[in-house]
């Protein structure tokens, strides 16, 4: 069956298809602005509601599964380098590290996680040689997100627990009655030619590891700067509970040097290392 209009014959099916097409076209014109408004509001709501999910997925994919090639899905492109520099050294030192989120909170564009991580210290971390110890550390992190991606973050781990478990801080440190006015600061300053730096650093790491096992050791710190003539300036600060503990430590170090047949004076002269040493006490 067909219809005839102005001398032109159409099939009913074709006419119906054209009418339907026109109706759909008109409908799209009128509904498109309304749909855009709804979609904009929906997208905004979804971004706000999914911030926690973004962070949860980031922990799973990036921190636990180590799939850093997918980091752009969770971290803003301008923040990726900073994010990696903060997290990759820890993951290198603890290759089997696994994070567990204990609590997670969201407020505005911020997500806060209370977590713990467990890992085995198989590689050097922040000048701490591998201890092969498996430890668990608690902490809190704050993430700021925009458009569903992290653009800033800060982590606050329990550093004391971290150092205690690795043996950097003596296990009985928290039970000692250490008075601030009794603390002794043993300071060495070295001026090292660039070509001698690696040998010096190897010896320094050995000494630091040794003294951290001695009674009366509180903590130590190493700071570095570039000197003149391409030299490196290293300052080491070892803090001891009191003068007696420092005296005992000196004797222990000398005994260790004798045991391994090491002469620091000969070592420094051979590598052309200049050294200054002094002892300081707390002002208050």
Secondary structure, DSSP 8 states (H G I E B T S, - for coil): -EEEETTEEEEHHHHHHHHHHHHHHHHHHHHHHHHHHHHHHHHHHHHHHHHHHHHHHHIIIIIIT--GGGGGGTB-TTTHHHHHHHHHHHHHHSTT-EEEEEEEEEETTEEEEEEEEEEE--S-BTTB-----EEEEEEEEEEEEETTEEEEEEEEE-HHHHHHHHTSS-TTGGGS---GGG-EEEEEEEEEEGGGHHHHHHHHHHHHHHHTTSTTEEEEEEEEEE-GGGEEEEEEEEEESSHHHHHHHHHHHHHHHHHHT--HHHHHHHTT-EEEEEEEE---
